[in-house]
Amino acid sequence: MTEQPTSSTTATGTAAATVLADLPRTRTWQEDLYRDVHQHPELSHQEHRTAAAGASRLRDAGYVVTEGVGGTGVVGVLEHGAGPTVLLRADMDALPVREATGLPYASAETATDPAGAEVPVMHACGHDVHVTCLLGAADLLAAHRDRWSGRLVVVLQPAEELGDGARRTVEDSLASLIGPVDVALAQHVLPMPAGTVGTRAGAVLSAADSMRVTVHGRGSHGSMPQASVDPVVLAAMIVVRLQTVVSREVAPTSPAVLTVGSIRSGSKSNVIDDVAVLELNVRTYDEATRTTVLDAIRRIVTAECQASGSPREPEFELFDRFPPTVNDAAATERVHSAFAAHFGDAAGELPLQSASEDFSDLPVALGAPYTYWGIGGVDPQAYAAAQAAGRVASDIPGNHSPYFAPVLQPTLDTGTSALVVAALEWLAPSAARPAGG
């Protein structure tokens, strides 16, 4: 008698094959939905149209839906028998970018930003892909309840780009709404070949901290610099000295980035102003390095102000803070094995990313392990040509570019399949094991 395989990957693969055989049914409406969402992007905390479309599709599929979570977020819950609870998340918001892709469904939308200015709006980061893939996966899993058992929680999250959408979702009683969660899963479309997926255990996305630094001088006429404390010179000295933080205060084995993205002072060539404002961005992958860099910034700025005879202490304001994304090793291994079985050679390792996300605020607050992976969105032939020429960085538009335009297929099929396969690694009856183990 031959013993039948009972591994979680075998169970997942069997269930996924049945569920994903129905992918042609959802593919048409998914492609139409993607074009529609791409053409009608919405800024952070303004995602009313996108949220309404998502809520409608989830209700039609049988989910119990709650709208307005965290402002504009949508939470759908589908229960089917006993088993683990799996949370799938997608972000919905777009960016204040003018689209230059030339696509027939390119965005021509504008909106009012938080400062009251009218700005162009574009899905320059692929959140339209995320929404479309998640709704497709939710539909497929709802239509094939006979292949799984447990609770499926679907979260359409607002305002990832501001770094506060996940936190606001948590603060809006998410835990009491959905109960305990065994694992949380999410993905992001990236400038990799379409059809590929990449996983990574441990640190995968950096923490991000933006800091506004105000330094004070003493204003004067440009012809009488001796009467001034020039904040422009002070700011310049700070910028130069900050270049030593990563190179001399952080271990070479601990990645970190410190960028001074903006300096503002003065309004005329012959007027020395009395204030300068610097805006900095810091990327780190662990709390110790994060603390080292932020403390060094404060120390250097304070010391340079003292050296210049600044009449007032500098001011520091942290804003747009994103947590690190550190994938649970055991959960990531399960997802990687399931992806390898389903996607074959198209499943690989995701390189460490210097971008940031707020997804991890959800599972951390819920006390659940999580894993976050990447899917490719670039035409494979175009990517191969750029790679062969050594021009990937210059020829392949990255996230937040006005030219960022994932190809519809196989991007949507891959993202939808990845969510289904990953969810079934926990929900397929013979695959279920303790979360993360």
N, C-alpha and C positions, 0 to 999 in steps of 0.2 A: 504494500500500500504506500503510495507516495503522499507525503505530507504537503498540504497546500500552504503556500506562503501566507503569513499573517502580519507582515510588517506594516507599519503605518504608511510607508510609501506605496506599497502595493494596494492597500485599501484606498488611499487617496487617489492613486492613478485610475483605479477601476471606477470610482465615483466620478472623478473629473472627466473621464472619457465619455460617460453617459451625459453629464450636464453640458459639456462643451460641444457635444454633437448637435446641440440645439443652437449653437452660436449663429448659424446663418439666419435664424429667425430674428435675432436682435440686431444683427449687423446693419441692416438698412435703416432702422430708426435711430440707431446709435450714430451713424454717419450724418444723418439729417440733424440730430440733436447737437452734435459737435459743431457743425457749420453754424447753426443758430446761436449757440452759446458763444462761439468765437466772434460772431458778427455783432453780438450785443453784450459786450463785457461790462462789468460793474466794479467800481472801486470798493475798497474795504469798507465793511459795515453798510454798504449800499446794495447788497446782492439780492434784492427783493425778487427780481424776475427769475434769476437762476434758481433761487430757493423754491419759488412757487412751482417751477417746472419739475424740480426734483421731488418735492413733496407729492405732487400729483402722480408721478410715475410710481413712487413707493406705495402709495395708497392703492393704486390699481393692481399692484403686485401682491397686496394682502398684508402689508406692514401696518403696524400701529404707529402713526406718525404724530410727532410733536413739532410744531413750528415755532420760530422766534426764540430759539435757544441761543443764548449768548448774543442776542440782538436779531440776527437774520439766519441763524443756523437751523438745520433740520436734523432730527433724529428719528430713525425708523427702527422698529423692533419687530422681529419675526421669530416666534417660538414654534418648535416642532419636536416634541418629546424631550426626554431627559438627555443631558449632555453638557458640554462646555459652552461658555459664552464667548463669542468671537466678535471683536469690534473692528470694523473696516471704516477708514476715514478718507475723505477727499476734501481739499480746500477749494473755495469757489471764487475768490476775488481776483481782480485784474490789476493792471498797473497804469500809472499816468504816463503812457508812452504813445507816440503817434505811429501807427502801423505803416510799414513800408514794404510789406511782403508782395503786394500786387495781386494777392489772391482774389478770386471772384467773390469770396465771402469775407473779405478783409473788413475790419472794423473802421467805421467812420464816426464812432460815438465820441461824445464829449460829456463831461460831468463836472460838478462843482466839488473841489477838494476841501479838506478840513479848514484850509486857510481862506476859503471863499473864492478861490480863483477857478476859472473855467479851464479844464485841461483835457487833452485827448486821452482816450482809454483804449487799452489793448490787452489781450491775453498773451502777454509776452513771456509768461513763465510756464505755460502749459496747464494751468488749472482747469481749462476747458476739457483737456484730455482726461484729467483726473476725475472730474464730475461724470463725464460720459462713460468711462470705464467702470466706475463704481456703480452707477445706475444699471449698466448692463449686467454686471456680476450679480447685483441684487435681484434683478429680474430672473436671471437663469437659475439662481439658487432657490428662489421662491417657486419657480415652475417645476422644480425637481426635488421637492421635500422628501420624497421617498429615498433619496440617496444620502441623507444626513439626518442627524439628530442633535438638538441643542437649541441655543439662542443665537440669532444673528442680529447684531446691532450695526446700523449704518449711520454714519455721521457725515453730514455735509457742513463743513466748518467755515465760518466767515473769517476774514481779516488775517490770513496768515502773513501777508506782506507787511503788516504793521507789528507782528509779533505778539498781539494781544488777543487774537481770536480764540485760540485754544483755552487760554486762561479765563476769558469771559464765559466760554462754554462751560468750563468746570464750575465757575462761580455761580452759574445759573442752575444749580442743583442737578448737574448731570448725573452724579452718583446715585441720588435718590430716584432719578428717572429711569435708569437702566440697570441698577443693581451691580453686583460683583461681576468683574470681567476676567476671563482666564488668559486672554492674549489680545493685544492690539496690533493691527497691521495697517501699513500705508505704503505708498509708492510715489515716485516722482519721475516725470519724463525728462530726459537729459539729452545732451548732444552726443549720443552714441548711435550706432546703426540700429534702425528700426528692426524689431523682431528679436532683439537681445534683451536679456534681463541680467542684473548684477546684484549680488548680495554681499554683505560684509558684516562680520561679527565685531562687536566692540564699537569704538568711536567711528562714526561714519560722516556726520556733519558737525561743523564747529559751532561753539557758542559764539554769539555776536553781541557786542556792546558798543553802542554809539555814545560818545561823550562830547558835550559842548563845554568848551573852556573859554572863559572870559578873563582877559588880563587887562589891567588898568595902567595907563601912563599919565602924562600931563601934556595937554595940547599946547601947540605954539604955531607961529608962522614958520613956513618952510625955510625962510631966510635966517631964522634964529633958533637952530636946533639945540643950542646950549641951554635954552630956557625950557626945554621939553624933557619928558621921559617918553621916548618914542615907542609906542606899542607895536609898530610894524617891525622895528629891529628886534624888539623883545620876542615877538611871535616867530620871527625868522630863526632866532637862536634856539627857541623851543623846538621848532621843527627839526633843525639839524641834530640837536641832542637826542630827540626821540628816536632817531635812526639807530641808536646804540642799544635800545632796550631789547629788541629781539636778538641782535647779534652778540650782545655781551651779558645779558642778564637771564636769558632763557637757554636751557640746555639744547644742543643741536638735535637731540632725539625727541624734543617736544615741539611740534609744529606750532607756529604762531605768526600772525600778521598784524601789523600796526600801520594804518593808513591815515594820513592827514588829508581829508578830502576837501576841506574848505577853510579859507582864511578871509575874513572881512574886516576892513578898517579904512576909515577915511572916505572922503567924497571928492577931493580936489588935489591936484598935484602939488600945490604949494601950501597945503594945510596939514599939519601934524595933528592927528586926532588924539583923543585921550582914552580910547578903548580899542581892543582887537578881539575878535571872536574866532576861535578855531573849532572845527568840528572833526572829530577823530572816529575811526572805526577799528575795533579790535576783534580778532578771530582767534579762538583758542579751543583746545579739545579736552581740557580737564580743569577742575576747579583750582588746583594749585597754580597752574600757569596763568589762569585768568586773574587770580589775585595778584600774582607777581607783576604782571603787566600793568594792571590798573593802578596798583600802588606806586609803581615806578613813574607812571605818567604824573600822578599828583606830586610826587617828590621832585621831579625834574622841573615841572612848571613852577612850583613854589620857590625852588632854588633860583631859577632864572629870574623870577620876579624880584627876589631879594637882591640878586646881583645887579639888576638894572635900576634899583631904587624905586620900584613901583610904589605909588602912594597908598595902594589898597591891596588886600589879599586877593588872590585869584578866586574865581568861582567855577565850580564843577557841577555839571548836570548830566546824569546818565539817562538815556532814552533809547527807544527801539531796541530793547534787550531780547535776545533769543537764547533759549537753553541749548546745551549740547544735545546731540542725538547719539546715544550710545546703545547700540543694539544688544539685546540679551543673547548671549552665546548659544544657549540651548535652543531657544526659539528660532534663531537664525539658522542653525544647523538643520532643524526640521524643514524649514522653508527651502533652504538650499537643496536639500536632498529631493524634496518634492519637485522643485524646479528642474533639477538635473534629469529626473526621470521623465518629466513632461516635455521640456524644451531641448533636451540633449545638449549639443555643443553650444547652443545659443545662450545657455545659462553659464555665467562666469562670476568672477569676483569684481565687485564695484570698487574702484579706487577711492581712497580717502578724499572727501569733498570739502572744499573750503567755504561752501555756501552754508546757509543756516535755515532752520525751520522751527516752528513752534509745536509741531505734532507731539513731541515727547511730553509736553505739559499735560496731555490727556492721560496717557497710561501711568505717568508718575503720580498724578493726583488720585488715580483709581487703584494704585498699588498693583498694576498688572505688568508682566513682562511684555516687551514689544520688539518688533523688527520692522525696518524701513528699507526698501530696496529701490533700485533704479530700473527704468525701462528706456530703451532707445527710441528716438523719434526722427532720426535722419535717414534720408534715402540711402540705402546701403551702398549703391554704386557711387554716389556723390561722396560718401564718407571714405570709401576705399580709394578713390582718386585723390582726395585731399591728403589722405594718410600716405599714399605712395609719393606724393610730392612734398611731404613734410610741411603741409600747410593747413592742418586741421584747425589750429587756433585762429588763423586768419580767414579761412574759407568757409568754415562751418559756424553759422550764427549760434551763439549760446543763449541761455536763458536771460531774459531782460533786454535782449536786443530787439530793435524795431523790425528786424528781419527774421525773428524766430518763428518758424512755421513747421511744426511736426507734420510729416506725411500721414495721411489718414490711416493707410494700411501699409504694413501690418501693425502699426502702432496701437490702434484701438483694439484689435483682436488680441495682441500680446498683453496689453494692460488688463483687459477684461479676463483673459485666461489666467494671468498671474494671480489676480485677486481670488478667483474661484479655486484654483489649485491650493493656494495658501490657506484659505478658509477651511477647505475640506481636510487639510492636514490635521485639524482639530475636530471638525464636525462629522467626518465620515465615521460611522459607528465603530468599526473595528480599528480605526486609527486613533481614537481619542485616548490620550494619556494625560497625566498631570501636567498643567501648564508649564511650558519651558523645559520639560523633562523628556 
